[in-house]
């Protein structure tokens, strides 16, 4: 048995709860509203019209009160210890999410199991999301490193191609066969191959011009070009 005192902080209990002084704190318990008498309102033409259209016949409350139901069972969960030689005191426990409750023992166990399942699956979902985010960050980092390497390699190839252009200007004075002419300018020898398709169809100057376009495409197969490579005769 746990001694307690019923207290109320507001006159008439308009909030619908009564406070029980247990565990050195006020624990609220809901009250039941009891209607003592119902009386009809004075009828008017408008009231009759409301009744006809189905809104019901209005009535007024003459008296009502809120009481703690007789025989209401409240379960107390907590730490029980002897206060002195004649009394026992029960206090709330931070590890248990119940103290004064209208639930039974089985209902409390079912609610705790439901919360445990929610926490378990929530932790799995959050863990999966965190792993996905870490994997996505690693993938983006690796992609950036790869793009930087390709850009550095492309700059090197670009510098080599520019040097090759100047050399081609002096070496292309000899007679060139039709099968060796650039397909773009039809004046200079084919010196540059496109990667990844590998077609050797342009001179170094035209290949650089194609490579600098927003969407470089091979003039032979129309495949995307990553960069161009200078080809040297043996």
C-alpha positions in Angstrom: 0.0 0.0 0.0 1.3 3.4 -0.9 -0.1 6.4 1.0 -1.0 9.4 -1.1 -3.0 12.7 -0.8 -5.4 14.0 -3.4 -4.8 17.7 -4.1 -6.1 20.1 -6.7 -4.4 23.3 -7.8 -7.5 24.9 -9.4 -11.0 25.3 -8.0 -13.5 23.0 -9.7 -10.8 21.1 -11.6 -11.5 22.8 -15.0 -8.5 21.1 -16.4 -10.1 17.7 -16.0 -7.4 16.1 -13.9 -6.7 15.6 -10.2 -3.2 15.7 -8.8 -1.9 12.9 -6.5 0.9 13.9 -4.2 3.3 10.9 -4.7 7.1 10.8 -5.1 7.3 14.3 -3.7 5.6 15.6 -6.9 2.1 16.1 -8.3 1.1 13.2 -10.5 -2.0 14.0 -12.6 -4.9 11.5 -13.0 -7.8 12.2 -15.4 -11.3 12.8 -14.0 -14.6 11.7 -15.4 -17.2 14.3 -16.3 -20.7 13.6 -14.9 -23.8 15.4 -16.2 -26.5 15.6 -13.5 -29.4 17.1 -15.5 -30.1 18.1 -19.1 -32.9 20.6 -20.0 -34.1 21.7 -23.4 -33.7 25.3 -24.6 -36.6 27.6 -25.5 -37.7 26.8 -29.0 -37.6 29.3 -31.8 -38.4 29.1 -35.5 -34.7 28.9 -36.1 -34.4 26.0 -33.6 -37.1 24.1 -35.4 -35.4 24.7 -38.7 -32.1 23.2 -37.2 -34.0 20.1 -36.1 -35.5 19.6 -39.6 -32.2 19.8 -41.4 -30.7 17.3 -39.1 -28.5 19.3 -36.7 -30.3 17.8 -33.7 -32.4 19.4 -30.9 -30.3 21.8 -28.8 -30.2 21.2 -25.0 -28.5 23.0 -22.2 -26.4 21.5 -19.3 -27.9 22.4 -15.9 -25.2 20.9 -13.8 -21.9 18.9 -14.2 -19.0 17.9 -12.2 -15.8 16.0 -12.6 -15.0 13.1 -10.3 -12.4 10.3 -9.9 -14.2 7.1 -10.8 -14.8 4.7 -8.0 -12.7 1.5 -8.2 -10.3 3.0 -10.8 -7.1 0.9 -10.9 -3.8 2.8 -11.1 -0.5 0.8 -11.5 2.6 2.3 -9.7 5.9 1.2 -11.1 9.1 2.2 -9.4 11.6 1.6 -6.6 10.0 0.3 -3.3 11.9 0.9 -0.1 11.2 1.0 3.6 10.9 4.6 4.8 10.7 3.7 8.4 9.6 0.8 10.6 5.9 1.1 9.6 5.7 2.7 6.1 7.0 1.8 2.7 7.8 4.4 0.1 7.7 3.9 -3.7 9.6 6.3 -6.0 10.0 6.7 -9.7 12.8 5.0 -11.6 14.6 6.9 -14.5 15.2 3.6 -16.4 11.4 2.8 -16.6 9.2 5.1 -18.6 6.2 4.5 -16.3 5.3 5.6 -12.8 1.6 6.1 -12.3 -0.2 4.5 -15.2 -3.7 3.2 -16.1 -2.1 0.4 -18.1 -1.9 -3.2 -16.9 1.4 -5.1 -16.6 0.8 -6.9 -20.0 0.0 -3.6 -21.7 3.2 -2.0 -20.3 5.3 -4.9 -21.5 3.7 -4.7 -25.0 4.4 -1.0 -25.1 8.0 -1.4 -24.0 8.5 -4.1 -26.7 7.0 -1.8 -29.3 9.3 1.0 -28.3 12.3 -1.4 -28.4 11.4 -2.5 -31.9 11.0 1.1 -33.0 14.5 1.9 -31.6 16.0 -1.2 -33.1 14.7 -0.5 -36.7 15.4 3.2 -36.3 19.0 2.5 -35.4 19.3 0.1 -38.5 17.8 2.8 -40.8 20.1 5.5 -39.4 23.1 3.2 -39.6 22.3 2.4 -43.2 21.9 6.0 -44.1 25.2 6.9 -42.4 27.0 4.1 -44.4 25.4 5.3 -47.6 26.4 8.9 -46.9 30.0 7.9 -46.1 30.1 5.7 -49.3 28.8 8.6 -51.3 31.4 11.0 -49.9 34.2 8.5 -50.6 32.9 8.0 -54.2 32.7 11.8 -54.8 36.2 12.2 -53.4 37.6 9.5 -55.7 35.8 10.9 -58.7 37.3 14.4 -58.0 40.8 12.9 -57.7 40.2 11.0 -61.0 39.0 14.1 -62.8 42.0 16.0 -61.5 44.4 13.4 -62.8 42.6 13.4 -66.2 42.7 17.1 -66.4 46.4 17.2 -65.5 47.1 14.6 -68.1 45.0 16.5 -70.7 47.0 19.7 -69.9 50.2 17.8 -70.6 48.9 16.4 -73.8 47.7 19.9 -74.8 51.1 21.4 -74.2 52.7 18.6 -76.2 50.2 19.1 -79.0 50.9 22.9 -79.1 54.7 22.1 -79.4 53.8 19.6 -82.2 51.9 22.2 -84.1 54.9 24.4 -84.4 57.0 21.5 -85.6 54.3 20.4 -88.1 54.3 23.8 -89.7 57.9 23.2 -90.8 57.7 19.5 -91.5 54.5 19.5 -93.6 56.1 21.2 -96.6 56.7 17.8 -98.3 54.2 16.3 -100.6 51.3 14.6 -98.7 49.1 11.9 -100.1 45.3 12.2 -100.2 44.9 9.4 -97.5 47.1 11.4 -95.1 45.3 14.8 -95.3 43.4 16.1 -92.3 39.6 15.5 -92.9 38.8 19.0 -91.5 41.2 21.4 -93.2 42.4 19.1 -96.1 45.8 20.9 -96.0 48.0 19.3 -93.3 49.1 15.8 -92.4 47.1 13.8 -89.9 49.1 14.0 -86.7 46.6 13.7 -83.8 44.6 10.7 -82.6 41.4 11.1 -80.5 41.0 9.1 -77.2 39.2 6.8 -76.6 38.1 6.0 -80.2 41.7 6.2 -81.5 40.9 7.7 -85.0 43.8 9.4 -86.6 42.0 11.8 -88.9 43.1 15.4 -88.0 46.1 17.5 -87.9 47.3 18.8 -84.6 45.8 22.3 -85.0 42.3 21.0 -86.0 42.4 18.4 -83.3 43.1 21.1 -80.7 40.2 23.2 -82.1 37.8 20.2 -81.8 39.1 19.4 -78.3 38.3 22.9 -77.1 34.7 22.8 -78.1 32.1 22.4 -75.3 31.1 18.9 -76.5 34.1 17.5 -78.5 33.1 14.7 -80.9 35.3 12.6 -83.2 34.6 13.8 -86.8 34.8 10.2 -88.0 32.6 8.2 -85.5 30.9 11.0 -83.5 32.1 9.5 -80.2 32.8 11.7 -77.2 36.5 12.8 -77.0 38.3 12.9 -73.7 41.5 14.3 -75.1 43.8 14.2 -78.2 47.2 12.5 -78.5 50.0 13.5 -80.8 51.2 10.7 -83.1 54.9 10.7 -84.2 56.2 9.0 -87.3 59.0 6.5 -86.8 
